[in-house]
Amino acid sequence: MLQKFVRPDSKGRITLGHLADGISGYALTQTNDRKIILEPYTEIPVNEKWLFSNKKDLLKTLVSKITPENKHNPLLDDQPHGKEEW
């Protein structure tokens, strides 16, 4: 766990620096004893939201794309299939 001491500026802001790399925003929770917890979030494009919201449809889509020709594609796994040169 990283513990860092920060001071707010005159407007009450603190900076997170590189800790915020790749983060779109934070959900802030303040506990009864005044501790502040920041939970990082990243945003995804709306047209990709279905990938995360409907896992069954994603799995069906992926499985439907499997054909005998690409079933044992060495790019998809690292198991040897007898055609590799040593």
C-alpha positions as CSV (number, residue, x, y, z in Angstrom):
1,M,0.0,0.0,0.0
2,L,1.3,3.4,-1.0
3,Q,1.0,6.2,1.6
4,K,1.6,9.7,0.5
5,F,1.3,13.0,2.3
6,V,-0.3,15.8,0.3
7,R,-1.3,19.3,1.1
8,P,-4.3,21.1,-0.5
9,D,-3.7,24.3,-2.3
10,S,-5.6,27.6,-1.5
11,K,-8.7,26.2,-3.3
12,G,-8.6,22.9,-1.4
13,R,-7.2,20.9,-4.4
14,I,-4.6,18.2,-4.2
15,T,-2.7,16.7,-7.1
16,L,-2.2,13.0,-7.7
17,G,0.5,13.3,-10.3
18,H,1.4,10.0,-12.0
19,L,-1.0,8.1,-9.8
20,A,-3.8,9.4,-12.0
21,D,-2.3,8.1,-15.3
22,G,-5.0,6.4,-17.3
23,I,-7.7,7.3,-14.9
24,S,-10.8,9.2,-16.1
25,G,-12.2,10.0,-12.7
26,Y,-12.7,8.9,-9.1
27,A,-15.6,7.9,-6.9
28,L,-15.0,9.7,-3.6
29,T,-16.2,8.2,-0.3
30,Q,-15.8,9.9,3.1
31,T,-16.0,7.7,6.1
32,N,-17.5,8.7,9.5
33,D,-14.0,9.3,10.8
34,R,-13.3,11.8,7.9
35,K,-11.1,9.5,5.9
36,I,-11.3,10.0,2.2
37,I,-11.3,7.0,-0.2
38,L,-10.8,7.5,-3.9
39,E,-11.9,4.6,-6.2
40,P,-10.4,5.1,-9.7
41,Y,-12.6,4.7,-12.8
42,T,-11.9,4.7,-16.5
43,E,-14.4,5.5,-19.2
44,I,-15.1,3.3,-22.2
45,P,-16.7,4.3,-25.5
46,V,-20.5,3.7,-25.6
47,N,-20.1,1.3,-28.6
48,E,-17.8,-0.9,-26.5
49,K,-20.0,-0.9,-23.4
50,W,-21.7,-4.1,-24.5
51,L,-18.4,-6.0,-24.1
52,F,-18.6,-5.4,-20.3
53,S,-22.3,-5.4,-19.7
54,N,-23.4,-8.6,-21.4
55,K,-20.7,-11.2,-21.0
56,K,-23.0,-14.0,-22.3
57,D,-23.4,-12.3,-25.6
58,L,-19.7,-11.6,-25.8
59,L,-18.9,-15.3,-25.2
60,K,-21.5,-16.3,-27.8
61,T,-20.0,-13.9,-30.4
62,L,-16.5,-15.2,-29.8
63,V,-17.5,-18.8,-29.9
64,S,-19.5,-18.2,-33.1
65,K,-16.3,-17.0,-34.8
66,I,-14.4,-20.2,-34.2
67,T,-14.0,-22.3,-37.4
68,P,-12.0,-25.4,-38.1
69,E,-9.5,-23.2,-39.9
70,N,-8.7,-21.0,-36.9
71,K,-9.5,-23.4,-34.0
72,H,-5.8,-24.1,-33.5
73,N,-4.3,-20.8,-34.5
74,P,-0.8,-20.6,-32.9
75,L,-1.3,-16.8,-32.6
76,L,-4.2,-17.5,-30.2
77,D,-2.3,-19.9,-27.8
78,D,1.2,-20.9,-27.1
79,Q,0.7,-24.6,-27.4
80,P,2.8,-26.3,-30.1
81,H,0.8,-28.0,-32.8
82,G,3.5,-30.0,-34.6
83,K,4.1,-27.5,-37.4
84,E,6.7,-25.3,-35.7
85,E,10.3,-25.4,-36.7
86,W,12.9,-25.8,-33.9
